[in-house]
Amino acid sequence: MSRDPRDARLTPEPPVAPDDPRPWPLARLGYLYATAVGFVWGCIWSTGRIERRQGLWVFRGMPKWTFGRGGSCVGSCYLTDRNAGRAVLRHERVHREQWRRYGLAMPLLYLLAGRDPLRNRFEIEAGLEDGGYVKKPSSPR
């Protein structure tokens, strides 16, 4: 028995890219909670400019002990002292999407992926060059 093509028009399947995994259950709640925590933490400790840039809340002037490495992404908040260039923010936007995908499981998954950014799948996905972990090869003259 063949399917009536009109049925497909009534209930179309949403397109899903194979490399765009669906969020984990309750990930949105975890992402929103992490964003709230990051926002409060940033408001408490930021001594610099706070701005919204391309979907990220960027908190500058944070004391170094309030974040890891050159900066930390918590939900949609990026906490840093002054490391907020264009490439770094592109890198941090990928981390924001990871938070959206995994929610509060993100810190545990990141920890399990290891401290070495060159082997950490979350840092590799976000881009090692943009994150400042490797230098871009210089172009030949």
C-alpha positions in Angstrom: 0.0 0.0 0.0 1.4 3.4 -1.0 1.4 6.4 1.2 -0.8 9.3 0.2 1.6 12.3 -0.6 -0.9 14.6 1.0 -0.1 13.1 4.4 3.5 14.2 4.0 2.4 17.8 3.4 0.3 17.8 6.5 3.0 16.6 8.9 6.4 17.4 7.4 9.4 16.2 9.3 11.7 19.0 10.4 15.1 18.9 8.7 17.8 17.8 11.1 21.4 18.1 10.1 23.4 14.9 10.9 26.1 16.9 12.5 23.7 18.9 14.7 22.8 16.5 17.5 19.6 17.1 19.4 19.9 18.6 22.9 19.9 16.2 25.8 16.8 15.9 28.0 16.4 18.9 30.3 19.4 20.5 28.7 17.6 23.8 28.2 16.8 24.1 31.9 20.4 23.4 32.7 21.6 25.9 30.2 19.3 28.6 31.5 20.3 27.8 35.1 24.0 27.9 34.2 23.5 31.2 32.4 21.8 32.7 35.5 24.7 31.5 37.7 27.3 32.9 35.2 25.4 36.2 35.0 25.2 36.7 38.7 28.9 35.6 39.1 29.9 38.1 36.4 27.9 40.9 37.8 29.4 40.4 41.3 33.1 40.2 40.1 33.3 42.1 36.8 35.1 45.4 37.1 35.1 46.0 33.3 32.6 46.5 30.6 29.7 44.1 30.4 28.2 43.7 27.0 26.1 41.4 24.9 28.0 40.2 21.8 26.7 37.7 19.3 24.6 35.8 21.8 27.2 35.9 24.6 27.2 38.0 27.8 30.8 39.1 28.0 32.1 40.1 31.4 35.5 41.8 31.4 37.7 42.8 34.3 37.1 39.6 36.2 39.8 38.6 38.8 41.9 35.7 37.4 40.7 33.4 40.2 37.1 33.7 39.2 37.5 31.8 35.8 39.7 29.2 34.3 42.5 29.6 31.7 42.0 32.7 29.6 38.3 32.8 30.3 35.3 30.6 31.0 32.0 30.1 29.4 29.1 29.3 31.7 25.9 29.0 29.8 25.8 32.1 27.6 28.2 34.1 29.8 31.8 34.5 29.0 33.9 35.5 32.0 37.4 36.9 31.4 39.8 39.6 32.5 40.5 41.0 29.0 40.7 38.1 26.5 37.7 39.0 24.3 38.9 39.2 20.7 36.9 38.3 17.7 38.4 34.8 17.4 38.1 34.0 21.1 34.4 35.0 21.0 33.9 32.8 18.0 35.4 29.9 20.1 33.2 30.8 23.1 30.1 30.8 21.0 30.7 27.1 20.2 31.0 26.5 24.0 27.7 28.2 24.4 26.2 25.8 21.9 27.7 22.9 23.8 26.0 24.2 27.0 22.7 24.3 25.1 23.2 20.8 23.9 24.3 19.2 27.2 23.0 21.5 29.9 24.3 20.9 33.4 26.1 17.7 32.2 28.5 20.0 30.4 31.0 20.6 33.3 31.2 16.9 34.1 31.6 16.0 30.4 34.3 18.6 30.0 36.1 17.3 33.1 36.0 13.8 31.7 37.4 15.0 28.4 40.6 16.0 30.2 42.5 19.1 31.0 44.7 19.0 27.9 43.0 21.3 25.4 44.7 19.6 22.5 42.9 16.3 23.4 39.7 17.7 24.9 36.9 17.2 22.4 35.0 20.3 23.5 38.1 22.5 22.9 38.8 20.8 19.6 35.2 21.3 18.4 35.3 25.0 19.5 38.6 25.5 17.5 42.0 25.3 19.0 43.3 28.2 16.9 40.4 30.5 17.9 40.8 29.5 21.5 44.5 30.4 21.4 45.7 26.9 22.1 47.7 26.6 18.9 49.2 29.2 16.6 47.9 29.6 13.1 50.5 28.6 10.5 52.1 31.6 8.9 51.5 31.9 5.2 54.5 31.6 2.9 55.6 34.8 1.3 
